[in-house]
Amino acid sequence: MHRSAIRANPAPRRSAVRAPSFFCVVSPVALTDPVLDPVLVHPPGSAPGWPARRPPPVGQPIGPTRALALEALEHPRTTTRLARLPRLTASAASRHATVLREAGLVDSLRRGNTVPHRPTSLGDALMDGALRAARAARGPRRR
């Protein structure tokens, strides 16, 4: 077909169909067909039961259990000793230590068959700020 014929007879405009798909995990995909309407397949928003996109590591430490774990690491502790906290299994303690380490809040150094964890200066600063904020929120002490 010649260019002038295309300009003279433009294709009829069709609206695109949006289709969320759990199998489209990276980026949207456009599907076109000369007869059918074009389809834009895109990743869905987080749905119940499906994992959402992982936030950056610094966003993960927020929460009472990790704050408790970071506070417990005021003195170096192994994962096993960290797991002795109430309601914390060994696997959960290991995961909390990993997330805190990835966020730069904890250092872990292997010594033989143990890995003691200790807070970094950033972890200390975070806990110092959290303690000051908690004390300020409670108000002055009553005696």
ZIURPE-V464091 format. One line per field, one symbol per residue. ss: DSSP state (2 for helix, 1 for strand, 0 for the rest). A space follows every 50 residues. Layout:
ss = ???
//
This chain:
ss = 00222222000000001111000000001110000000111100000000 00000022220002222222220000102222000000022222222222 2200011111100111111022222222222222222200000
//
